[in-house]
């Protein structure tokens, strides 16, 4: 009887602790706002990252009050709506920008970001934008 009672007590305590564990996205959700993020990796293209972005890397900044992301796609200015729900994120169509052509990097950035469906901020502070939980773009905080 004592063993059964002890087992039930330990099991109940374990269940109570596991139910109260919060998801890391609550912290990540607040960390995404504020810094400007500079891209350091993009998945997909067969061209080396440095060749895609030889002069300037894409940067983005999330504005919580306007629900807009702004920055550049390595060549032209970038602005779009975004929506966050937990660790899910989606980006709207980018707004008008200048139409300079600066190589294939801009095209890869724009094609990839509109497919992004989730994000996380890793333990090293890097922002990962993902498609089906696979990191497709990685950003670090831009040091000014």
Backbone as a chain_set.jsonl record, in Angstrom:
{"seq": "XXXXXXXXXXXXXXXXXXXXXXXXXXXXXXXXXXXXXXXXXXXXXXXXXXXXXXXXXXXXXXXXXXXXXXXXXXXXXXXXXXXXXXXXXXXXXXXXXXXXXXXXXXXXXXXXXXXXXXXXXXXXXXXXXXXXXXXXXXXXXXXX", "coords": {"N": [[0.825, -1.182, 0.0], [1.959, 1.253, 0.816], [3.911, 1.538, -1.141], [2.36, 1.871, -3.456], [0.999, 4.244, -2.848], [3.193, 5.982, -2.635], [4.196, 5.812, -5.256], [2.015, 6.917, -6.663], [2.075, 9.502, -5.612], [4.607, 10.466, -6.468], [4.254, 10.219, -9.246], [2.11, 11.998, -9.649], [3.314, 14.405, -8.879], [5.345, 14.618, -10.831], [3.736, 14.838, -13.147], [2.413, 17.246, -12.599], [4.579, 19.07, -12.591], [5.517, 18.791, -15.245], [3.341, 19.747, -16.699], [3.363, 22.42, -16.077], [5.542, 23.458, -17.364], [6.847, 25.92, -19.435], [6.711, 26.877, -22.904], [9.573, 27.527, -24.966], [9.085, 29.456, -26.884], [7.682, 31.626, -25.883], [9.545, 33.268, -24.672], [11.214, 33.667, -26.874], [9.46, 34.996, -28.527], [9.321, 37.613, -27.509], [11.967, 38.353, -27.786], [12.44, 38.649, -30.472], [11.742, 41.147, -31.264], [13.064, 44.449, -31.504], [16.084, 44.194, -31.886], [18.079, 44.672, -34.891], [18.272, 42.302, -37.384], [20.736, 40.436, -39.037], [21.246, 38.586, -41.943], [22.887, 35.435, -42.048], [22.908, 33.018, -43.216], [21.346, 31.122, -45.775], [19.22, 28.66, -46.997], [19.133, 26.433, -49.791], [19.948, 27.793, -52.385], [22.381, 27.005, -54.877], [24.583, 28.456, -54.958], [27.33, 29.879, -53.268], [26.975, 31.5, -50.076], [28.435, 33.916, -49.679], [28.877, 34.655, -52.326], [26.29, 35.131, -53.195], [25.611, 37.362, -51.701], [27.614, 39.575, -51.97], [28.202, 42.282, -51.426], [26.41, 43.364, -49.546], [24.56, 42.073, -46.853], [21.253, 40.713, -46.378], [19.027, 42.411, -44.134], [16.733, 42.568, -41.378], [14.141, 44.016, -39.381], [11.865, 43.714, -36.785], [8.84, 45.255, -36.066], [6.841, 45.524, -33.43], [4.63, 47.153, -32.772], [3.541, 48.031, -35.202], [3.285, 45.749, -36.64], [4.995, 45.191, -38.764], [7.727, 44.246, -40.812], [10.878, 45.463, -41.562], [13.647, 46.435, -43.648], [16.34, 45.366, -45.681], [16.725, 43.523, -48.737], [19.177, 42.79, -49.471], [19.694, 44.347, -51.595], [17.532, 46.046, -52.424], [15.174, 48.073, -50.591], [13.078, 46.639, -48.038], [9.845, 45.929, -46.951], [7.192, 44.59, -45.16], [4.104, 43.153, -44.012], [3.76, 41.19, -41.028], [2.828, 38.281, -39.166], [2.571, 36.802, -36.027], [2.036, 33.864, -34.231], [2.37, 32.203, -31.494], [4.946, 30.028, -32.122], [4.661, 30.197, -34.777], [4.967, 31.983, -37.828], [4.211, 34.35, -40.335], [4.663, 36.07, -43.407], [3.598, 38.95, -45.165], [2.93, 40.223, -48.499], [5.715, 41.922, -49.882], [6.127, 45.474, -49.667], [6.153, 48.353, -51.907], [9.262, 49.002, -53.559], [12.535, 50.184, -54.522], [13.753, 49.302, -57.757], [16.258, 48.076, -58.343], [18.606, 45.832, -59.808], [20.514, 43.386, -58.341], [21.73, 40.926, -58.57], [21.355, 37.335, -57.904], [20.835, 36.922, -55.199], [18.863, 38.564, -53.992], [16.482, 37.594, -55.167], [16.422, 34.947, -54.161], [16.173, 35.502, -51.413], [13.618, 36.83, -51.309], [11.896, 34.853, -52.421], [12.205, 32.8, -50.553], [11.466, 33.898, -48.027], [8.73, 34.348, -48.215], [7.692, 31.834, -47.943], [8.169, 31.013, -45.391], [7.164, 29.58, -42.298], [7.466, 29.256, -39.567], [9.392, 30.056, -36.607], [12.328, 30.339, -34.514], [14.349, 31.254, -31.705], [17.512, 30.437, -31.186], [19.602, 28.885, -28.646], [22.037, 30.16, -28.853], [21.332, 32.698, -29.507], [20.651, 33.211, -32.13], [18.396, 33.928, -34.793], [16.187, 31.803, -36.304], [14.49, 31.261, -39.253], [11.975, 29.261, -40.484], [10.807, 26.538, -42.583], [8.415, 24.17, -42.397], [9.597, 23.298, -39.941], [12.28, 23.183, -40.62], [15.263, 24.862, -40.623], [15.632, 27.6, -42.72], [16.566, 30.146, -43.119], [18.987, 32.009, -41.399], [19.671, 34.353, -38.902], [21.678, 36.804, -37.266], [22.084, 39.048, -34.484], [22.548, 42.326, -35.48], [25.451, 44.086, -35.051], [25.893, 47.288, -34.124]], "CA": [[0.0, 0.0, 0.0], [2.841, 2.411, 0.88], [4.562, 1.667, -2.436], [1.373, 2.403, -4.387], [0.791, 5.641, -2.477], [4.426, 6.687, -3.007], [4.22, 5.869, -6.716], [1.005, 7.887, -7.074], [2.541, 10.824, -5.224], [5.704, 10.828, -7.382], [3.658, 10.379, -10.579], [1.33, 13.24, -9.637], [4.268, 15.507, -8.846], [5.955, 14.667, -12.156], [2.715, 15.337, -14.061], [2.197, 18.646, -12.268], [5.747, 19.829, -13.041], [5.592, 18.787, -16.704], [2.259, 20.584, -17.222], [3.667, 23.82, -15.831], [6.706, 23.861, -18.127], [6.436, 26.807, -20.52], [7.411, 26.724, -24.165], [10.594, 28.552, -25.149], [8.657, 30.479, -27.828], [7.217, 32.815, -25.181], [10.732, 34.109, -24.534], [11.654, 34.011, -28.222], [8.518, 35.94, -29.091], [9.705, 38.965, -27.119], [13.339, 38.609, -28.221], [12.492, 38.922, -31.911], [11.543, 42.585, -31.429], [14.125, 45.314, -30.989], [17.335, 44.238, -32.659], [18.106, 44.464, -36.335], [18.827, 40.974, -37.638], [21.491, 40.327, -40.283], [21.283, 37.2, -42.415], [24.198, 34.802, -42.161], [22.742, 31.729, -43.885], [20.096, 30.84, -46.47], [19.24, 27.317, -47.572], [18.528, 26.263, -51.103], [20.71, 28.097, -53.593], [23.609, 26.244, -55.111], [25.65, 29.455, -54.966], [27.823, 30.161, -51.916], [26.354, 32.658, -49.43], [29.246, 35.111, -49.942], [28.679, 35.032, -53.73], [24.939, 35.686, -53.311], [25.558, 38.652, -51.02], [29.006, 40.025, -51.886], [28.349, 43.654, -50.955], [25.552, 43.659, -48.398], [23.69, 40.97, -46.456], [19.906, 41.153, -46.012], [18.742, 42.706, -42.733], [15.327, 42.772, -41.07], [13.779, 44.484, -38.048], [10.446, 43.484, -36.515], [8.195, 46.297, -35.268], [5.663, 44.933, -32.794], [3.498, 48.08, -32.754], [2.94, 48.159, -36.535], [3.278, 44.417, -37.264], [5.723, 45.282, -40.032], [9.143, 43.935, -40.834], [11.545, 46.355, -42.506], [15.065, 46.169, -43.826], [16.681, 45.264, -47.096], [16.885, 42.157, -49.219], [20.575, 42.869, -49.898], [19.785, 45.272, -52.711], [16.437, 46.999, -52.333], [14.478, 48.138, -49.317], [12.089, 45.588, -47.832], [8.851, 46.16, -45.914], [6.058, 43.683, -45.307], [3.384, 42.805, -42.793], [4.034, 39.865, -40.498], [1.923, 37.839, -38.111], [3.152, 35.781, -35.167], [1.117, 33.144, -33.357], [3.239, 31.206, -30.863], [6.191, 29.96, -32.894], [4.323, 30.328, -36.193], [5.138, 33.324, -38.366], [3.963, 34.473, -41.769], [4.996, 37.374, -43.958], [2.765, 39.397, -46.267], [3.621, 40.661, -49.715], [6.547, 43.098, -49.64], [5.638, 46.734, -50.212], [6.928, 48.882, -53.04], [10.663, 49.328, -53.302], [13.268, 50.497, -55.742], [13.844, 48.095, -58.58], [17.614, 47.805, -58.81], [18.944, 44.414, -59.866], [21.831, 43.207, -57.729], [22.111, 39.519, -58.604], [20.371, 36.328, -57.525], [20.591, 36.892, -53.765], [17.576, 39.194, -53.703], [15.431, 36.658, -55.576], [16.387, 33.848, -53.185], [15.627, 36.037, -50.173], [12.183, 37.081, -51.458], [11.192, 33.581, -52.616], [12.259, 31.999, -49.329], [10.775, 34.5, -46.883], [7.271, 34.229, -48.319], [7.322, 30.454, -47.609], [8.473, 30.784, -43.973], [5.952, 29.336, -41.51], [7.739, 29.238, -38.134], [10.682, 30.628, -36.227], [12.782, 30.188, -33.135], [15.614, 31.889, -31.371], [18.328, 29.365, -30.627], [20.308, 29.198, -27.397], [23.145, 31.066, -29.151], [20.771, 34.004, -29.831], [20.406, 33.344, -33.561], [17.016, 33.824, -35.242], [15.989, 30.856, -37.393], [13.208, 31.287, -39.938], [11.878, 27.866, -40.918], [9.709, 25.966, -43.361], [8.167, 22.819, -41.871], [10.579, 23.068, -38.875], [13.635, 23.095, -41.162], [15.805, 26.218, -40.742], [15.914, 28.016, -44.089], [17.296, 31.405, -43.023], [19.493, 32.244, -40.038], [20.075, 35.737, -38.701], [22.283, 37.163, -35.985], [21.835, 40.453, -34.149], [23.502, 43.227, -36.121], [26.205, 44.91, -34.097], [26.025, 48.642, -34.679]], "C": [[0.877, 1.257, 0.0], [3.539, 2.634, -0.456], [3.606, 2.286, -3.455], [1.129, 3.884, -4.119], [2.003, 6.488, -2.865], [4.522, 6.86, -4.517], [3.219, 6.904, -7.221], [1.447, 9.315, -6.755], [3.632, 11.319, -6.172], [5.155, 11.074, -8.784], [2.879, 11.679, -10.675], [2.241, 14.463, -9.658], [4.932, 15.692, -10.205], [4.989, 15.264, -13.17], [2.483, 16.832, -13.833], [3.354, 19.507, -12.776], [5.783, 19.899, -14.554], [4.501, 19.644, -17.321], [2.557, 22.06, -17.057], [4.884, 24.311, -16.587], [6.251, 24.73, -19.289], [7.272, 26.543, -21.757], [8.461, 27.819, -24.308], [10.154, 29.664, -26.088], [8.151, 31.728, -27.132], [8.375, 33.791, -24.988], [11.18, 34.578, -25.907], [10.748, 35.074, -28.828], [8.895, 37.371, -28.73], [11.103, 39.323, -27.621], [13.442, 38.977, -29.688], [12.394, 40.423, -32.185], [12.711, 43.362, -30.848], [15.364, 45.312, -31.847], [17.085, 44.22, -34.168], [18.849, 43.162, -36.557], [19.51, 40.957, -38.995], [21.593, 38.865, -40.687], [22.717, 36.697, -42.488], [24.125, 33.454, -42.868], [21.395, 31.706, -44.587], [20.236, 29.483, -47.14], [18.668, 27.34, -48.979], [19.425, 26.565, -52.278], [21.998, 27.289, -53.679], [24.826, 27.172, -55.157], [26.055, 29.731, -53.517], [27.211, 31.461, -51.386], [27.111, 33.944, -49.767], [29.104, 35.571, -51.386], [27.285, 35.61, -53.953], [24.87, 37.108, -52.771], [26.97, 39.215, -50.862], [29.183, 41.41, -51.262], [27.585, 43.947, -49.674], [24.647, 42.467, -48.133], [22.294, 41.518, -46.153], [19.805, 41.406, -44.504], [17.236, 42.895, -42.569], [15.179, 43.235, -39.623], [12.28, 44.315, -37.892], [9.917, 44.593, -35.617], [6.879, 45.752, -34.729], [4.441, 45.843, -32.898], [2.805, 48.205, -34.105], [2.747, 46.814, -37.228], [3.895, 44.449, -38.657], [7.169, 44.872, -39.802], [9.755, 44.83, -41.913], [13.012, 45.969, -42.602], [15.431, 46.25, -45.281], [16.896, 43.811, -47.449], [18.264, 41.957, -49.834], [20.765, 43.909, -50.979], [18.776, 46.402, -52.555], [15.83, 46.977, -50.933], [13.394, 47.073, -49.245], [11.158, 46.014, -46.707], [7.675, 45.234, -46.2], [5.356, 43.545, -43.965], [3.88, 41.451, -42.312], [3.014, 39.568, -39.419], [2.587, 36.712, -37.348], [2.055, 35.19, -34.306], [1.903, 32.004, -32.73], [4.566, 31.191, -31.585], [5.929, 29.983, -34.396], [4.488, 31.784, -36.614], [4.816, 33.294, -39.849], [4.242, 35.912, -42.182], [4.059, 37.692, -45.104], [3.61, 39.766, -47.476], [4.481, 41.878, -49.382], [5.954, 44.33, -50.316], [6.51, 47.216, -51.352], [8.359, 49.204, -52.626], [11.3, 49.76, -54.61], [13.479, 49.195, -56.502], [15.236, 47.902, -59.172], [17.814, 46.294, -58.865], [20.363, 44.25, -59.35], [22.253, 41.742, -57.704], [21.006, 38.614, -58.07], [20.029, 36.296, -56.039], [19.244, 37.454, -53.387], [16.421, 38.251, -54.032], [15.309, 35.505, -54.595], [15.796, 34.312, -51.856], [14.109, 36.162, -50.274], [11.382, 35.789, -51.629], [11.144, 32.748, -51.343], [11.396, 32.595, -48.234], [9.258, 34.375, -46.998], [6.782, 32.814, -48.029], [7.533, 30.127, -46.131], [7.184, 30.594, -43.187], [6.195, 29.256, -40.006], [9.12, 29.835, -37.877], [11.058, 30.162, -34.828], [14.037, 31.014, -32.952], [16.404, 30.846, -30.596], [19.041, 29.829, -29.36], [21.499, 30.125, -27.623], [22.664, 32.456, -29.576], [20.479, 34.226, -31.295], [18.916, 33.158, -33.853], [16.964, 32.875, -36.429], [14.59, 31.03, -37.953], [13.099, 29.956, -40.68], [10.681, 27.603, -41.828], [9.584, 24.525, -42.891], [9.24, 22.4, -40.859], [11.999, 22.832, -39.37], [14.169, 24.516, -41.306], [16.208, 26.531, -42.185], [16.73, 29.307, -44.138], [17.75, 31.563, -41.574], [20.042, 33.667, -39.979], [20.763, 35.884, -37.356], [21.987, 38.644, -35.75], [22.95, 41.293, -34.76], [24.157, 44.071, -35.051], [26.439, 46.261, -34.739], [27.252, 49.346, -34.19]], "O": [[0.59, 2.214, -0.718], [3.742, 3.776, -0.868], [4.015, 3.143, -4.238], [1.06, 4.685, -5.051], [1.843, 7.598, -3.372], [4.888, 7.931, -5.002], [3.541, 7.688, -8.114], [1.216, 10.229, -7.546], [3.587, 12.461, -6.628], [5.55, 12.037, -9.441], [2.977, 12.388, -11.676], [1.975, 15.436, -10.365], [5.064, 16.821, -10.676], [5.383, 16.11, -13.972], [2.37, 17.593, -14.794], [3.118, 20.576, -13.34], [6.053, 20.965, -15.108], [4.719, 20.223, -18.385], [2.051, 22.877, -17.826], [5.237, 25.485, -16.466], [5.369, 24.333, -20.051], [8.395, 26.048, -21.671], [8.259, 28.93, -23.818], [10.777, 30.726, -26.102], [8.184, 32.806, -27.726], [8.2, 35.001, -25.127], [11.491, 35.755, -26.091], [11.213, 35.95, -29.557], [8.795, 38.259, -29.576], [11.385, 40.498, -27.856], [14.44, 39.563, -30.105], [12.892, 40.913, -33.198], [13.278, 42.978, -29.825], [15.677, 46.321, -32.478], [16.026, 43.809, -34.64], [19.92, 42.94, -35.992], [18.939, 41.406, -39.989], [21.974, 38.011, -39.887], [23.628, 37.404, -42.917], [25.152, 32.815, -43.098], [20.407, 32.213, -44.055], [21.252, 29.195, -47.774], [17.822, 28.172, -49.306], [19.656, 25.684, -53.106], [22.609, 26.946, -52.667], [25.954, 26.725, -55.368], [25.196, 29.807, -52.638], [26.963, 32.398, -52.144], [26.492, 34.953, -50.104], [29.201, 36.769, -51.653], [27.107, 36.481, -54.804], [24.161, 37.955, -53.314], [27.471, 39.322, -49.742], [30.208, 41.679, -50.635], [28.06, 44.693, -48.817], [24.043, 41.914, -49.052], [22.163, 42.662, -45.717], [20.422, 40.702, -43.705], [16.549, 43.325, -43.496], [15.985, 42.89, -38.758], [11.51, 44.722, -38.761], [10.464, 44.85, -34.545], [5.925, 45.546, -35.479], [3.327, 45.355, -33.093], [1.602, 48.458, -34.154], [2.118, 46.744, -38.284], [3.397, 43.826, -39.595], [7.748, 45.12, -38.744], [9.229, 44.944, -43.02], [13.543, 45.266, -41.742], [14.914, 47.082, -46.027], [17.205, 42.979, -46.596], [18.469, 41.042, -50.631], [21.896, 44.313, -51.253], [19.141, 47.578, -52.557], [15.956, 45.999, -50.196], [12.855, 46.656, -50.271], [11.614, 46.412, -45.635], [7.225, 45.113, -47.339], [5.946, 43.793, -42.914], [4.368, 40.65, -43.109], [2.416, 40.472, -38.835], [3.109, 35.771, -37.948], [1.246, 35.913, -33.723], [2.087, 30.957, -33.351], [5.246, 32.214, -31.66], [6.848, 29.811, -35.196], [4.187, 32.701, -35.85], [5.117, 32.318, -40.537], [4.073, 36.844, -41.396], [3.752, 36.825, -45.923], [4.834, 39.637, -47.47], [4.026, 42.775, -48.674], [5.36, 44.242, -51.391], [7.488, 46.564, -51.719], [8.623, 49.62, -51.498], [10.676, 49.707, -55.669], [13.387, 48.111, -55.926], [15.378, 47.6, -60.357], [17.25, 45.562, -58.052], [21.296, 44.883, -59.844], [23.075, 41.364, -56.87], [19.884, 39.053, -57.819], [19.024, 35.697, -55.657], [18.548, 36.883, -52.548], [15.481, 38.128, -53.246], [14.196, 35.122, -54.233], [15.006, 33.594, -51.243], [13.39, 35.654, -49.414], [10.307, 35.646, -51.047], [10.153, 32.066, -51.083], [10.659, 31.865, -47.571], [8.57, 34.304, -45.98], [5.578, 32.604, -47.882], [7.112, 29.066, -45.671], [6.223, 31.341, -43.371], [5.236, 29.194, -39.236], [9.898, 30.082, -38.798], [10.227, 29.665, -34.068], [14.692, 31.415, -33.914], [16.019, 30.431, -29.503], [19.073, 31.02, -29.051], [21.933, 30.807, -26.695], [23.473, 33.3, -29.962], [20.091, 35.33, -31.678], [18.256, 32.325, -33.231], [17.618, 33.11, -37.445], [13.609, 30.956, -37.213], [14.01, 29.568, -41.412], [9.696, 28.341, -41.834], [10.538, 23.752, -42.977], [9.735, 21.274, -40.912], [12.837, 22.331, -38.621], [13.584, 25.31, -42.042], [17.014, 25.823, -42.788], [17.49, 29.535, -45.079], [16.996, 31.287, -40.642], [20.766, 34.119, -40.867], [20.453, 35.157, -36.413], [21.684, 39.391, -36.681], [24.135, 41.01, -34.581], [23.477, 44.698, -34.239], [27.1, 46.366, -35.772], [27.499, 50.491, -34.569]]}, "num_chains": 1, "name": "protein.A"}
